[in-house]
């Protein structure tokens, strides 16, 4: 259980902007990716894709202790492309930090034994049944390789929790029931759904997408009835999966996706966002840049470790001035994170758990 002292630290951090507790840290360990997804531009940086230097991580270890980091989310790009990933994991585990791996799943079978001995939660991207998933990811046999990775992990002496993450978009909006069923058949423990980010500079975008680029990914107004029908079919065809909580957030999470795309089409307000990510988490990139989350701009760089950056005067002022209820970036966010002050960090404390 979260101690009273820890809860007080979180409450004070929210009130003052000065962070004394950072339960979750996202480490961008490798900026390259082995997919070419239609809704993401990370793969376009593959030529110069940087990786997190283990020596750089060592410069932050004392700060992680002071900030009482409980869980590190290993992300990218594709973390499994990092040549020294297991050394990074072992360094973090030596500090008593739990690890979540966010991966495309393409290399999971190869690395199953290493993953299972170090990682307790694995999040893999599942963007539809096999044919649709492979088209979205633009990787031949991508789903088959992912499923082989899930099977390999399930066969390990210590099996991590296996979570499917699906980005609903124009290419897969009509196949929601088949997506749930494919994730079940593959052996995942649960699946979560979110809309595609259309407006931020996250995912290696120098600028927000143009209207035409967004239109390639967004569910357009004309297709919203088909999306609503797919949600109704999910309620009918995936009744058992919904009843046992296999779909995180249930049908409400899918209704939220529909509301998001309706808002993007100018047909209503964006769904309300409940998020305290900038106060309970941060993102550390390979070059040392620190961000409040994946979507907000990075903090001004300062000399020192991650704590020095987070608690520099400018960073404190940014958090004090940030109002999630009125920030346009926050209100359009598809991947919010909320951790109550008195709650421990567990498997469900991951982006998107507000759906």
Secondary structure by P-SEA (a helix, b strand, c coil): cccaaaaaaaaaaaaccccccccbbbbccccccccccccccccccccbbbbbbaaaaaaaaaaaaaacccbbbbbccccccccaaaaaaaaaaaabbbbbbbccccccccaaaaaaacccbbbbbbcccaaaaaaaacccaaaaaaaaaaaaaaacccccbbbbbbbbcccccccaaaaaaaaaaacccbbbbbccccccccccccccccaaaaaaccccccaaaaaaaaaaaaaacaaaaaaaccccccaaaaaaaaaaaaaaaccccccbbbbccccccbbbcccccccccccccccccccccaaaaaacaaaaaaaaacccccccccccccbbbbbcccccccccccccccc
